């Protein structure tokens, strides 16, 4: 039987990226894992994940959660390093 950690290991996402997707989509982490792994392999998916993290970050800043904001900034940095924006992406 596969564990959750096994499933994370089979994706192209980090645990923190999965958590950010789950936070944004208001779903459990297994659903976020599946959604995120699908999105990073589609043409418009990487910018969508980037926007999710950015929206989570903005919400965290708005509520004054400095620790979570700092964590999300690192998540965004890592995601952008692995999936740089392509031509025409905003």
N, C-alpha and C positions, 0 to 999 in steps of 0.2 A: 504494500500500500504506500502511496506517495504521501509525504507530509507536506504541510504548507511551505516549509523551507525548501523542499525539493522543487516545488512548483515555482517559487521565486527564483531558484537557481536556473530554471529552464527558460526564464524570460530575459529580455534585454532591458530590464528595469532594475533599479535598486529598491530595497525595502522602503526607503524614504519617499521615492517617487510614487510607489504604489500607495503609500499612506496619503500623499497629497491628492492623488486621484480619488481615493475613497472619501477624503474630506470634501473635495469639490463636488463629487457626484452623490454624496450622502448615501453611500452603499458600504457593504462590508469589503474587507480587503481582498477576498478571493474574487469577487466580481470586478473590483478595481484592477487586480492583477490581469485578469483575462482581457478586460477592456483596454488597458494600457498596452499590453503586449500586442494586441491587434493594431492599435493606433500607431505605434512606432514603426509598423511595417506597411503603412499606407501613405500615399502621397500627401494627403492633408492631415494625417494623424499627428505627426511630430509637432507642427504648429499648434494643434489643438491641445496637446498635453502641455506645451509651453504656456499657453493661455490659461489653462487650468491652474498651473502652479502660480502664475502671475496674479490671478484672481484670488487664490488662497492667500497669497502674500499681501495683497491690498486689504483684504478683510482682516487679516491678522494685525496689520499696521493700524487700521481704523479702530480696532478694539483695544489697541495699546499693549498687545501681547508681544513684548520685545523678544522674549526667548524663542517663541514660535516663529516670529518674523526672521530672526537670525538663522534659524534652522532652515526655513523655506528659501532664504537667499542662497544658502549652500546647496540645497537641492536643485534650485534653478541653475546655479553656476555649473554644477556637475552635469546636469541634463544638457545644457547648451554646449558644453565641451564635447560631449559624445554625439550630439545631434545639432551641429551648427545650422544656422538658418540658411536656407537655399535662396536662390534668386527669386525675388518677388514676394518673399515672406515678410510679414510684419510682426 
